[in-house]
Amino acid sequence: MKEKNTFLYCTAVVQTTGKVTYEALADKLNELQELTVLEEGCVLFKVVPLNKKQGRFALWEIWKGQAAFYEHHSKEYTKNFFAEELDTVEFFESSEEVQL
């Protein structure tokens, strides 16, 4: 029998709220990426630029399970990023149900 895959896969599409420019949001997302990839439970956290005119980005994430995902969301830098309200989540899907 195959071993159960315990990874959590997530895809999000985010769009700027207009509080900052596309470039400034890109910088903030890249800062978040640089910190997130250092987390023990992070397998992949990739910011992908999408439609610049629409201010959209994709986030591709792989976590070592739900606990790692929730640990990421408990980090001060993640909370601070969300508190700034620079983007809004247009789409989110994951391989297991999680709460944002």
RODREN-646785 format. One record per residue: x, y, z of N, C-alpha, C, O in turn. Coordinates in Angstrom, 2 decimals. Atoms other than C-alpha are relative to their C-alpha. Layout:
% RODREN-646785
+---------+---------+---------+---------+---------+---------+---------+---------+---------+---------+---------+---------+
:      nx :      ny :      nz :     cax :     cay :     caz :      cx :      cy :      cz :      ox :      oy :      oz :
+---------+---------+---------+---------+---------+---------+---------+---------+---------+---------+---------+---------+
:       X :       Y :       Z :       X :       Y :       Z :       X :       Y :       Z :       X :       Y :       Z :
...
+---------+---------+---------+---------+---------+---------+---------+---------+---------+---------+---------+---------+
***
This chain:
% RODREN-646785
+---------+---------+---------+---------+---------+---------+---------+---------+---------+---------+---------+---------+
:      nx :      ny :      nz :     cax :     cay :     caz :      cx :      cy :      cz :      ox :      oy :      oz :
+---------+---------+---------+---------+---------+---------+---------+---------+---------+---------+---------+---------+
:    0.85 :   -1.18 :    0.00 :    0.00 :    0.00 :    0.00 :    0.89 :    1.25 :    0.00 :    1.91 :    1.30 :    0.70 :
:   -0.77 :   -1.24 :    0.06 :    1.28 :    3.47 :   -0.83 :   -0.16 :    0.80 :    1.29 :   -1.21 :    0.80 :    1.92 :
:    0.04 :   -0.88 :   -1.16 :    2.17 :    5.83 :    1.99 :   -0.86 :    1.21 :   -0.30 :   -0.78 :    1.77 :   -1.40 :
:    0.87 :   -1.15 :    0.19 :   -0.39 :    8.60 :    2.44 :    0.84 :    1.27 :   -0.11 :    1.74 :    1.52 :    0.69 :
:   -0.67 :   -1.29 :    0.19 :    0.81 :   11.96 :    1.13 :   -0.53 :    0.97 :    1.05 :   -1.73 :    1.25 :    1.09 :
:    0.44 :   -0.90 :   -1.06 :    0.72 :   14.35 :    4.08 :    0.18 :    1.47 :   -0.36 :   -0.08 :    2.35 :    0.46 :
:   -0.17 :   -1.39 :    0.40 :    1.52 :   17.48 :    2.10 :   -1.35 :    0.68 :   -0.21 :   -2.33 :    0.05 :   -0.61 :
:    1.15 :   -0.85 :    0.26 :   -1.00 :   20.29 :    1.91 :    0.37 :    0.92 :   -1.15 :    1.34 :    1.67 :   -1.06 :
:   -0.25 :   -0.81 :    1.20 :   -1.15 :   21.96 :   -1.52 :   -1.03 :    1.12 :   -0.05 :   -2.22 :    0.89 :    0.13 :
:    0.90 :   -1.15 :    0.06 :   -2.60 :   25.46 :   -1.87 :    0.33 :    0.88 :   -1.20 :    1.49 :    1.05 :   -1.56 :
:   -0.15 :   -0.99 :    1.06 :   -3.16 :   27.87 :   -4.73 :   -0.92 :    1.16 :    0.34 :   -2.10 :    0.98 :    0.63 :
:    0.79 :   -1.20 :   -0.24 :   -4.31 :   31.43 :   -4.20 :    0.26 :    0.98 :   -1.13 :    1.37 :    1.07 :   -1.65 :
:   -0.15 :   -1.13 :    0.91 :   -4.93 :   34.28 :   -6.60 :   -0.40 :    1.22 :    0.81 :   -1.51 :    1.31 :    1.33 :
:    0.25 :   -1.21 :   -0.77 :   -4.65 :   37.65 :   -4.92 :    0.07 :    1.21 :   -0.93 :    0.72 :    1.19 :   -1.97 :
:    0.05 :   -1.22 :    0.79 :   -5.34 :   41.13 :   -6.22 :    0.20 :    1.19 :    0.93 :   -0.28 :    1.19 :    2.06 :
:   -0.24 :   -1.19 :   -0.80 :   -4.18 :   44.50 :   -4.97 :   -1.31 :    0.69 :    0.38 :   -2.27 :    0.69 :   -0.39 :
:    1.15 :   -0.79 :   -0.44 :   -6.66 :   46.55 :   -2.97 :    0.12 :    1.44 :   -0.50 :   -0.81 :    2.23 :   -0.34 :
:   -0.21 :   -1.36 :    0.49 :   -5.20 :   49.69 :   -4.55 :    0.68 :    0.91 :    1.01 :    0.96 :    2.07 :    0.70 :
:   -0.69 :   -0.81 :   -1.01 :   -3.54 :   50.90 :   -1.34 :    1.43 :    0.29 :   -0.39 :    2.01 :    1.31 :    0.00 :
:   -1.37 :   -0.17 :    0.48 :   -0.16 :   50.44 :   -3.00 :    0.05 :   -0.37 :   -1.48 :   -0.89 :   -0.98 :   -2.00 :
:   -0.18 :    0.35 :    1.41 :    1.14 :   50.07 :   -6.53 :    0.22 :   -1.49 :   -0.15 :    0.50 :   -2.19 :    0.83 :
:   -0.28 :    1.41 :    0.33 :    1.52 :   46.70 :   -8.22 :    1.43 :   -0.35 :    0.42 :    1.67 :   -1.41 :    1.00 :
:   -1.41 :    0.25 :   -0.32 :    5.29 :   46.98 :   -7.78 :    0.22 :   -0.07 :    1.51 :    0.99 :   -0.90 :    1.99 :
:   -0.14 :    0.01 :   -1.46 :    4.98 :   47.78 :   -4.07 :   -0.59 :   -1.28 :    0.59 :   -0.04 :   -1.85 :    1.53 :
:    0.58 :    1.26 :   -0.46 :    2.68 :   44.79 :   -3.57 :    0.93 :   -1.15 :   -0.34 :    1.12 :   -2.07 :    0.46 :
:   -0.97 :    1.04 :    0.39 :    5.17 :   42.64 :   -5.48 :    1.15 :   -0.05 :    1.00 :    1.57 :   -1.13 :    1.40 :
:   -1.08 :   -0.06 :   -0.98 :    7.90 :   43.80 :   -3.11 :   -0.42 :   -0.61 :    1.33 :    0.33 :   -1.38 :    1.93 :
:    0.51 :    0.53 :   -1.27 :    5.77 :   43.00 :   -0.04 :   -0.19 :   -1.52 :   -0.08 :    0.15 :   -2.24 :    0.86 :
:    0.19 :    1.43 :    0.16 :    4.86 :   39.58 :   -1.40 :    1.34 :   -0.72 :   -0.07 :    1.48 :   -1.82 :    0.47 :
:   -1.33 :    0.60 :    0.07 :    8.50 :   38.85 :   -2.18 :    0.67 :   -0.05 :    1.37 :    1.37 :   -1.01 :    1.69 :
:   -0.51 :    0.01 :   -1.38 :    9.47 :   39.83 :    1.38 :   -0.64 :   -1.14 :    0.78 :    0.04 :   -1.87 :    1.51 :
:    0.70 :    1.09 :   -0.68 :    6.81 :   37.44 :    2.67 :    0.54 :   -1.35 :   -0.47 :    0.72 :   -2.26 :    0.33 :
:   -0.54 :    1.25 :    0.55 :    8.13 :   34.72 :    0.36 :    1.37 :   -0.31 :    0.60 :    1.63 :   -1.45 :    0.99 :
:   -1.35 :    0.21 :   -0.53 :   11.72 :   35.20 :    1.59 :   -0.03 :   -0.53 :    1.43 :    0.80 :   -1.36 :    1.80 :
:    0.11 :    0.47 :   -1.39 :   10.64 :   34.69 :    5.21 :   -0.68 :   -1.36 :    0.07 :   -0.26 :   -2.23 :    0.85 :
:    0.80 :    1.22 :   -0.06 :    8.14 :   31.92 :    4.54 :    0.80 :   -1.23 :   -0.41 :    0.67 :   -2.28 :    0.21 :
:   -0.75 :    1.18 :    0.46 :   10.51 :   29.62 :    2.64 :    0.99 :   -0.50 :    1.04 :    1.48 :   -1.63 :    0.94 :
:   -0.91 :    0.41 :   -1.08 :   12.70 :   29.52 :    5.76 :   -0.71 :   -0.82 :    1.08 :   -0.06 :   -1.42 :    1.93 :
:    0.75 :    0.73 :   -1.01 :    9.90 :   27.96 :    7.82 :    0.20 :   -1.51 :   -0.17 :    0.25 :   -2.02 :   -1.29 :
:   -0.26 :    1.44 :    0.02 :   10.48 :   24.32 :    8.74 :   -1.09 :   -0.77 :   -0.76 :   -0.79 :   -1.74 :   -1.45 :
:    1.10 :    0.72 :    0.63 :    7.05 :   23.26 :    7.47 :   -0.29 :    0.38 :   -1.43 :   -1.21 :   -0.15 :   -2.05 :
:    0.23 :   -0.46 :    1.37 :    7.30 :   25.04 :    4.13 :    0.82 :   -0.83 :   -0.98 :    2.04 :   -0.94 :   -0.86 :
:   -0.66 :    0.72 :    1.09 :    8.09 :   22.90 :    1.10 :    0.17 :    0.95 :   -1.19 :    1.21 :    0.95 :   -1.85 :
:   -0.03 :   -0.96 :    1.10 :    7.25 :   25.62 :   -1.45 :   -0.91 :    1.16 :    0.33 :   -2.02 :    0.97 :    0.81 :
:    0.83 :   -1.21 :   -0.08 :    5.99 :   29.19 :   -1.29 :    0.52 :    0.90 :   -1.12 :    1.60 :    1.48 :   -1.01 :
:   -0.44 :   -0.70 :    1.21 :    6.18 :   30.90 :   -4.68 :   -1.02 :    1.06 :   -0.38 :   -2.21 :    0.78 :   -0.51 :
:    0.82 :   -1.11 :    0.48 :    4.83 :   34.29 :   -5.72 :    0.19 :    0.08 :   -1.51 :    1.31 :    0.17 :   -2.01 :
:   -0.03 :   -0.01 :    1.46 :    3.93 :   34.34 :   -9.41 :   -0.76 :    1.22 :   -0.51 :   -1.97 :    1.32 :   -0.29 :
:    0.71 :   -1.15 :    0.56 :    3.14 :   37.65 :  -11.14 :   -1.00 :   -0.44 :   -1.07 :   -0.68 :   -1.29 :   -1.91 :
:    1.01 :    0.28 :    1.02 :   -0.05 :   37.50 :  -13.20 :   -0.27 :    1.30 :   -0.76 :    0.66 :    1.95 :   -1.23 :
:    0.39 :   -1.16 :    0.78 :   -1.95 :   40.33 :  -14.87 :    0.32 :    1.30 :    0.74 :   -0.31 :    1.62 :    1.75 :
:   -0.42 :   -1.24 :   -0.66 :   -0.23 :   43.61 :  -13.97 :   -1.11 :    1.05 :    0.00 :   -1.31 :    1.74 :    1.00 :
:    1.09 :   -0.99 :    0.08 :   -3.16 :   45.77 :  -15.16 :   -1.08 :   -0.27 :    1.03 :   -1.69 :    0.67 :    1.54 :
:    1.00 :    0.37 :   -1.00 :   -5.47 :   43.87 :  -12.82 :    0.61 :   -0.09 :    1.40 :   -0.12 :   -0.28 :    2.38 :
:   -0.67 :    0.05 :   -1.30 :   -2.87 :   43.85 :  -10.03 :   -0.05 :   -1.37 :    0.65 :   -0.20 :   -1.47 :    1.86 :
:    0.19 :    1.36 :   -0.50 :   -2.98 :   40.06 :   -9.68 :    1.31 :   -0.80 :    0.08 :    2.23 :   -0.63 :   -0.72 :
:   -1.10 :    0.93 :   -0.22 :   -0.55 :   37.46 :   -8.38 :   -0.59 :   -1.36 :    0.37 :   -1.70 :   -1.45 :    0.89 :
:    0.34 :    1.33 :   -0.50 :   -0.73 :   33.72 :   -7.78 :    1.00 :   -0.35 :    1.09 :    2.16 :    0.04 :    1.04 :
:   -0.86 :    0.54 :   -1.05 :    0.66 :   32.09 :   -4.66 :   -0.12 :   -1.51 :   -0.08 :   -1.21 :   -2.06 :    0.04 :
:   -0.05 :    1.47 :    0.02 :    1.71 :   28.44 :   -4.96 :    0.67 :   -0.43 :    1.29 :    1.79 :   -0.01 :    1.60 :
:   -0.50 :    0.40 :   -1.31 :    2.20 :   26.76 :   -1.62 :   -0.08 :   -1.51 :    0.17 :   -1.05 :   -2.15 :   -0.23 :
:    0.03 :    1.39 :   -0.45 :    3.12 :   23.30 :   -0.39 :    0.50 :    0.00 :    1.44 :    1.57 :    0.53 :    1.74 :
:   -0.31 :    0.06 :   -1.42 :    3.15 :   22.64 :    3.34 :    0.10 :   -1.44 :    0.45 :   -0.51 :   -2.33 :   -0.16 :
:   -0.13 :    1.34 :   -0.59 :    4.13 :   19.62 :    5.43 :   -1.21 :   -0.28 :    0.90 :   -1.07 :   -0.68 :    2.05 :
:    1.26 :    0.25 :   -0.72 :    0.48 :   19.31 :    6.49 :   -0.66 :    1.27 :    0.50 :   -0.12 :    2.37 :    0.41 :
:    0.80 :   -1.12 :   -0.49 :   -2.18 :   21.50 :    8.02 :    0.68 :    0.74 :    1.15 :    0.59 :    1.97 :    1.23 :
:   -0.65 :   -0.65 :   -1.14 :   -0.19 :   22.16 :   11.19 :    1.03 :    1.03 :   -0.47 :    1.13 :    2.12 :    0.10 :
:   -1.00 :   -0.94 :    0.54 :    2.60 :   23.80 :    9.14 :   -0.68 :    1.22 :   -0.61 :   -0.20 :    2.34 :   -0.46 :
:    0.79 :   -1.10 :    0.59 :    0.02 :   25.90 :    7.25 :   -0.46 :    0.96 :    1.09 :   -0.29 :    2.17 :    0.98 :
:    0.49 :   -0.84 :   -1.09 :   -1.51 :   27.14 :   10.49 :    1.14 :    0.66 :    0.77 :    0.99 :    1.78 :    1.25 :
:   -1.17 :   -0.60 :   -0.65 :    1.93 :   27.72 :   12.03 :    0.45 :    1.23 :   -0.80 :    0.79 :    2.26 :   -0.21 :
:   -0.35 :   -1.14 :    0.86 :    2.73 :   29.98 :    9.05 :   -0.93 :    1.18 :    0.27 :   -0.47 :    2.32 :    0.35 :
:    0.97 :   -1.07 :   -0.23 :   -0.45 :   31.96 :    9.69 :    0.08 :    0.58 :    1.41 :   -0.53 :    1.62 :    1.69 :
:   -0.17 :   -0.53 :   -1.36 :    0.52 :   32.41 :   13.35 :    1.25 :    0.88 :    0.12 :    1.43 :    1.55 :    1.13 :
:   -1.23 :   -0.81 :   -0.02 :    3.84 :   34.10 :   12.47 :   -0.35 :    1.49 :   -0.04 :   -1.29 :    1.90 :   -0.71 :
:    0.26 :   -1.44 :   -0.05 :    4.01 :   37.83 :   13.21 :    0.09 :    0.64 :   -1.39 :   -0.73 :    1.50 :   -1.71 :
:   -0.13 :   -0.61 :    1.32 :    5.21 :   38.68 :    9.68 :   -1.19 :   -0.33 :   -0.90 :   -1.57 :    0.48 :   -1.75 :
:    1.20 :    0.34 :    0.77 :    2.23 :   36.82 :    8.18 :   -1.19 :    0.81 :    0.49 :   -1.94 :    1.36 :   -0.31 :
:    1.09 :   -0.80 :   -0.57 :   -0.22 :   38.50 :   10.54 :    0.13 :    1.47 :   -0.41 :   -0.86 :    2.11 :   -0.76 :
:   -0.22 :   -1.40 :    0.38 :    1.35 :   41.89 :    9.79 :   -0.32 :    0.23 :   -1.47 :   -0.89 :    1.27 :   -1.83 :
:    0.31 :   -0.13 :    1.42 :    1.07 :   41.29 :    6.04 :   -1.52 :    0.08 :   -0.20 :   -2.01 :    0.96 :   -0.90 :
:    1.45 :   -0.02 :    0.13 :   -2.65 :   40.48 :    6.34 :   -0.60 :    1.27 :    0.59 :   -1.56 :    1.81 :    0.05 :
:    0.53 :   -1.19 :   -0.66 :   -3.22 :   43.43 :    8.69 :    0.12 :    1.25 :   -0.88 :   -0.68 :    2.17 :   -0.76 :
:   -0.18 :   -1.15 :    0.89 :   -1.92 :   45.86 :    6.05 :   -1.10 :    0.10 :   -1.07 :   -1.31 :    1.16 :   -1.65 :
:    1.09 :    0.05 :    0.98 :   -4.80 :   44.81 :    3.74 :    0.41 :    0.56 :   -1.35 :   -0.29 :    1.39 :   -1.94 :
:   -0.51 :   -0.46 :    1.30 :   -2.73 :   45.37 :    0.60 :   -0.57 :   -0.81 :   -1.15 :   -0.55 :   -0.38 :   -2.30 :
:    0.57 :    0.84 :    1.04 :   -4.39 :   42.53 :   -1.27 :   -1.26 :   -0.68 :    0.51 :   -1.54 :   -0.71 :    1.71 :
:    1.18 :    0.77 :   -0.33 :   -7.58 :   40.55 :   -1.36 :    0.09 :   -1.34 :   -0.72 :    0.61 :   -1.43 :   -1.83 :
:   -0.06 :    1.33 :    0.58 :   -7.92 :   36.84 :   -2.02 :   -1.18 :   -0.15 :   -0.96 :   -2.34 :   -0.14 :   -0.55 :
:    1.03 :    0.18 :    1.03 :   -9.81 :   36.36 :   -5.28 :   -0.39 :   -1.46 :   -0.14 :   -1.53 :   -1.78 :   -0.48 :
:    0.22 :    1.43 :    0.17 :   -9.46 :   32.58 :   -5.32 :    0.94 :   -0.74 :    0.95 :    2.11 :   -0.37 :    1.08 :
:   -0.84 :    0.85 :   -0.83 :   -8.19 :   29.96 :   -2.89 :   -0.52 :   -1.42 :   -0.08 :   -1.71 :   -1.67 :    0.06 :
:    0.36 :    1.41 :    0.00 :   -8.15 :   26.21 :   -3.21 :    1.15 :   -0.78 :    0.61 :    2.32 :   -0.44 :    0.41 :
:   -1.02 :    0.82 :   -0.63 :   -6.31 :   23.57 :   -1.24 :   -0.39 :   -1.47 :   -0.06 :   -1.56 :   -1.81 :   -0.26 :
:    0.22 :    1.44 :    0.10 :   -5.93 :   19.80 :   -1.22 :   -0.76 :   -0.55 :    1.20 :   -1.30 :   -1.65 :    1.15 :
:    0.80 :    0.32 :   -1.20 :   -7.53 :   19.69 :    2.26 :   -0.65 :    1.30 :    0.45 :   -0.13 :    2.38 :    0.19 :
:    0.68 :   -1.21 :   -0.45 :   -9.99 :   22.08 :    3.82 :    0.78 :    0.67 :    1.12 :    1.14 :    0.05 :    2.12 :
:   -0.66 :   -0.83 :   -1.01 :   -8.29 :   24.86 :    5.77 :   -0.72 :    1.33 :    0.09 :   -1.41 :    1.74 :   -0.85 :
:    0.60 :   -1.32 :   -0.20 :   -9.45 :   28.17 :    7.18 :    1.07 :    1.05 :   -0.15 :    2.15 :    0.94 :    0.44 :
:   -0.94 :   -1.10 :    0.16 :   -7.72 :   31.36 :    6.09 :   -0.13 :    0.98 :    1.14 :    0.58 :    1.98 :    1.19 :
+---------+---------+---------+---------+---------+---------+---------+---------+---------+---------+---------+---------+
***
